[in-house]
Amino acid sequence: MHPTTPLTRRTTALLVGALLALLAGCGSPAAETQARGTEAAASPAKAEPREVAPPGLPGMPPVLDPHDIYAANRPNQLSPAVRGFPSRVYVPNTNSNTVSVIDPATYKVIETIPVGVQPQHVVPSWDMKTLWVNNNRGHTLTPIDPATSVAGKPVQVHDPYNLYFTPNGKYAIVMASLDRELVFRDPHTMNPVKSTPVSCYGVNHADFSADGRYFIVSCEFSGELLKVDTERMEVIGQQKLPFNGAMPQDVKISPDGKTFYVADMMAHGVWVLDGETFTTPTLLPTGKGCHGLYISRDSKEMYIPNRGEGSISVFDFAQNRLTKKWSLPAGGSPDMGGVSADGKVLWLSGRYDSEVYAIDTTSGRELARIPVGSGPHGLAVYPQPGRYSLGHTGVFR
């Protein structure tokens, strides 16, 4: 066979081109329609694919928005499970062994519920149908029906300083501070499933990664942080905070799920931590006695009460900096709390002043100062928006 010459290749190309032109000119309307239809069908493929959240902990409700894990917490976006509950603020009085119930519409205490010894936090259950009062030294959990504010029979649970729930609702996690354990329990009966010992002192607060596969725990009395595998129920990381005398408190993850913030009442600021790498965090100074962390209903800001100076710092996520500081006009000791369902009021307990503060989230103005029992601590505003509760005073997603 003779090799093709350059002239032959050129001639072949011209013939092919002419043939294609002829076919195009003689194409039927159906063929043209089909061609146009194919082109039209193909064009949407050029659009950017919709971003979806990575797979989470098995059984966990899917993340609604990969850019905002708090997307379900918009103002008054109440789940059908809580929609009929009256709006109340439940305040555990650690020294009085009671829970004060406040009507937020009138700023008045309307009921005082006797509970166990040293109640620390009022914690919404994963399914949001029960409020659990953590009676730390009484070694019990008192259930409260949020539909009626009636307390039920206490459940025996040793050393319940704080209480969380895995994002799939499979386990309750008791922060047994003095026992130095994380106790995984049945979320309804509270029967123990597994006890995970820890080598740090004072486990107390936590928050979960966006995919729910791990959580970060603060150890108050030894100034340490833990990283815990949710499914394996095991500690997979531990570090000492780089501050002499550090005393970490509340833990909260950013809306984009990339950063953990840890309040520190002795370092007087917030530790900024990459939870994935679990490398040494950096400190963002806020104020004396930095204690709690609360996300605004639009996920744009975080409210940070500084218990030692009677102020609240406001952190802007988009700007990645503190933008405001509100001071209580008569001082005080703002501690733990939560944001109202409509997002307009920040409620905080006054730990050392036997009072509760209601603060306007737009202006920082004090709306009310309400007398309660002695040693008010982890109050819960209820109900709140969200699909399920991760525990503490109300961490919803």
Helices and strands as residue ranges (DSSP letters): H 6-25, H 29-42, G 43-46, G 71-73, E 88-93, E 98-103, E 108-114, E 119-124, E 131-135, E 140-145, E 150-151, E 155-156, E 162-165, E 172-176, E 181-185, E 192-197, E 203-208, E 214-219, E 224-229, E 234-240, E 248-253, E 260-264, E 269-273, E 282-285, E 294-295, E 301-306, E 311-316, E 321-327, E 334-339, E 345-350, E 355-360, E 366-371, E 380-382
